[in-house]
Each structure stands twice: as structure tokens, then as C-alpha cells.
Amino acid sequence: QMTAIWALLSAGGIGAGLALKEPVQEFFEYITILLDKPFENGQFIHIDSIWAKVERVGVRSTRLRSINGEIIVMSNSRLTSGVISNYAEMERRRLVHKLGVVYETPHNQMERIPDIIKNIVNDTQDAIFDRCHFTSFGDCSLDFELVYYIPTGNYILAMKAQQEINLKIMKKFEEENISFAFPTQTINLNK
């Protein structure tokens, strides 16, 4: 009879162990989040294809509010096993833009474009110019690459500075009679 009792207790122990595996794993992931602090309440993160603000870290799951406004409840193990981008920890934001001008743009204007853009970025509050170069002969445009930094982790301030720079570039190009390129095709018809 003792053999039967031990067998029953062993089977019960295995069953209980299997039943508690997930809750115990989630608890340890919760401890990992508390100790490692990959994110905290109120911070904006990106994981998988989700952009969201952390609302509450719980023992089993974490509540996130997506940029669309809905609540997303994600298990702590999924959070800790994924790649998390934490934008609250960002000290500065690097922005890379491609600008294309038409092929009819004269050489002297092409030479001046990097300096025009440099002056615009340097005159914008919360923006630090890195570089601007004529990089390629595109299918429909002469392409420039602009790189600058926004020294803030605040997304709204970064987008405000980016918008200001874009509008200033549009205005200056209009004043200088520089045309932005758009996809075009030339068709030659033979008689």
C-alpha cells in the first residue's frame, strides 16, 4: 500500500509542478523586470510590432497602452524574451532623410544645397546638424542624404523640430527655384 501512496503522491507532485510551471515562470519574469528595469511605468516602448506606453507591471502580465489608445496585456515572459526598444532612455534621436531634386538642377545649385540645408538645421532649435551629401543619381532624381540629431527623448519635441526643418527646406528651395523630384517616365514615340 505504501508503494501505491508514493506513486499517487509522485503523480500529484508532477501534476502540481506542471500546473504551476507557467505562474512560477511569470513570477520570475516579474522579478527580472523589477531588478533589470528594461522599462518602467510611464515609459514609451516598442516590442514586436507594438508601440505603447507602459501603464502597469504586474506579477503575471504588463499592461500597455498602444499609440492607438487600446490596452494591450502582455505576459511578462513574452516581454522579457523579446527585443524591447525603450525610447524614454534615448538621449538624442538620429534622423536620416533622403531628398531628391530634379535632374535639371544646375551644378552651382547642387553645390549649394548641402550648405543651405546645414544653415536651416543649425538655425532650428533642438537640432544638431551632422551631414548632408549628394549621394546618388536616382532613377528620377538627384539624391541627397541629410542626417541630423534631435537632443531629446521626447517624441513630440523631435517631431516638432523635424516638421520645422522640413518646412524651412521647402520654403528655401522655393525661394532658390530648386524643384523637388517625383517619379517620372519619358516615352519616346517613333513615327
N, C-alpha and C positions, 0 to 999 in steps of 0.2 A: 504493500500500500504506500510506503514511503516513496518508492520509485514513481508511482503514479502522481503523487502530490508534487514531487520535484519536477516532473515533466510538465504538469499543469502550471506550476509557478514559472518555469522557464518559458513556456509558451506565452503566458500572460506578460512576463517581462519583455519578451521580444515584441509582442503586440503593443505594449505601452511605449516601448522605445521607438517603434515605427510611428506611432500616433503622435508622439511628442517631438519627432525629429524636426519638422518644419517650424513649430513655435520656438523651439530652442535655438534653431539656426537664425530665425528672425531676431530673437533677443540678442544673440551675439553680434549680429549685424548692427543693431541699435547701439550697442556698446561701442562698436567700431566707429560709427558715425559720431558719437559723443566724444570719443577720445581723439580721433584723427581730424575731425571738423573739416570735411571736404566742402561743407556748406553749413549755413546757419539759417534760422528763421529770418525771413525778410529779404534774403539774397536771391538774385536772378541767376538761374542756371539753365543749361542746355544739356539734355541727355537723350540719346537715341534721336528721335526727330521732334522732341518736345522742348519748347521754350516756355519756362514758367518761373514763378516766384514761389519760394518755399514758404508755406504757411505754418506747418507744424510737423515736427519729427516725433513720431510715436514709437511705441515698443515694437509693433509689428509692421507698421507702414508709415509712409510720409505723405502728407497732403500738400499738393502743389496747385497753384492757380495759374492756368495757362494764359498766354497773351490774349486769347480769345475770351477769357473770363470763366471758363468752366473749371471745376475742381477735378483734379486727377489724383487718384490714390494709387501709390506705387509701393510695392513691397520693398523693405529695406535691403533685402538681398539683391534685388534687381538693380537698385541704385548703386550699391557698393560694387557690383560686378560689372557695371557699365562705365563708359568714359564720360565723366562729368566736366563740362566747361562752366566755371564759376566766374561770372562777369563782375561780381562785386569785388573780387580780388584784383581786377585789372587796374593797373596804374595809368596806362595810356592805351589808346586804341590806334592801330595802324590801318590806314585806309589806302587802298590802291585803286586807281581809276584809269580807264582807257578812254582817250579822247581821239576822235577821228576827224580830220579836216579833208576837204575836197582836194583832188589831185591838181586842180587849177591854182592852188595857193602858191604865190610866188616864193622864191627861195629866201628873199630877205625877210618875209613874214614868218616863214618856217624857222629861221634862226632866232627870231624874237619871241616866239611862243613860249619856250621854257622860262624866259625872264618875266614875261607878262604873268604867267601862272605863279611863278615864285613870289612876285610882288603881291599878288592877290592873297596867297596863303599867308604870307608874313604880315599882311595888314589885317588879318582876321584874328579876332580874339579867340583864345583857346585852340590855336592851330600852330603846328611847328612843321615847316617845310623840310622835306628830305631830299627829293629829287624830281625832275621832270625831263624826260628824254624822248626824242624822236626814235621810236623803236622798230617800226616796220612799214613796208609798203603793202598794205592790205588789199583785198580784192576790190574794195570800193572806197578806200580812204588811206590817207597818210596818218599813221597811228602814233600817238604819244602815250607814254605811261607816266602818270602822276602818283607820287607817294608822299603822304604827309601823316603826321601824328596829331591826335587829339589827347591832351594830357589829362584825361578824366575817365573814370569807370562809369560815369553817369551816361546812360544811353541817350537820354533826351538832349542833354547838352552836346553830345557828339553829333547827333543828327541835326541839331540846330546849326552848328558850325559847318557841317558838310553842306547843308542847304545854302547857307550864306556864301560859301565858296563857289558852289555851282552857279548861283545866280550872278555873282560877280564875274565869273568866267563868261557866261552868256552875254552879259552887258558889254564887257570889254571886247569880246570878239565881234559883237555887232558894231561897236564904235570903230574898230580896226578893219571892218569889212572882211573878216575871216569867217568862212562858212563851214559849219559842221557837215560832215558827210553822212549819207544814209545809203542803204543798199540800192544800187542801180545796175542796169544792164544796158549795153549798147548793141543794137541789132543792125547789121548792115545788109541791105537788100540789093541784090544784083538784078539789073534789068534783063 
